[in-house]
Amino acid sequence: METVVVQINNNRAFGFLENLEALNVIKVLKSIPRSVASDRAARLSEIQSITKNINIDLTNFRFNRDEANNYDE
């Protein structure tokens, strides 16, 4: 199971997600009211609280600018 943070920009899309939840395809862990979502600091705080236990190991990671800019492949 994976946890994903998304922003819904459309009421129809939100309804679609509600239907998916009703079918037990997804589970809404937390809904942030639009008034809070428009406040950048509050939004970042919410994202940090959701993702605080997610660790990414970047050991031996090397950024390759040429590969990053290679859009043809």
N, C-alpha and C positions, 0 to 999 in steps of 0.2 A: 504494500500500500504506500502511496506517495502522498505528500501534502503539498498543495500548490496554493499560492496566494494570487488572486486575480482581482481586477477592478472591472466592474460591470458598468458599461456606459449606456446601456439601452434597457428600457423596461421589459421589452419582449425577450431579450436575452436573459434577464433575471427570471422571468416566468419559465423559460426553458430550463434553467438550473433548478428552479423549484420542482418542476416535473421530474427531472432526473433524481432529485432527492427523494421524491415520493416513490420512485421506482427502485430505491435503494442502490442506485448507481453511484451517487456521490453523497457526501455528508457535509452540510454546512457547519463548520466549527464555530464560526463567529461572524456576525453581521455587524458592520460598522455603519451607523447612520450617516446620511449624506452630509449633515452639518459637521460631523467630525471629520469625514473624508475630505472635505474642502480645506480643513486646517492642516497645513503641511506638517507641522511639528507633531500634532496628534496622530496623523496618518503614519509618520515614520515611527513613532513610538509603538503603535499597534503592530506594524510590520516587524519591528525588532522583538516584540514580545512573542510573536508567533514563530519567528525564525531563530530565536536565541540558542536553541539546542541543536541547530544544524551546523555541522562542522565539515569543512571541505579541506582535504589534504592537498596542498599545492607543492609538496616536496618534489623536487626535480622538475618542476614545471618551468618551461622556458617559452616566453612569448616570441613568436616568429611573425614579425610585422608583414613580411612578404606573403606568408601563408594567410594571414588575417585579411589582407587586401585582395586576395585571389578570389574574385567573385564568379569566375567562369566555371569552376568545378563544383 
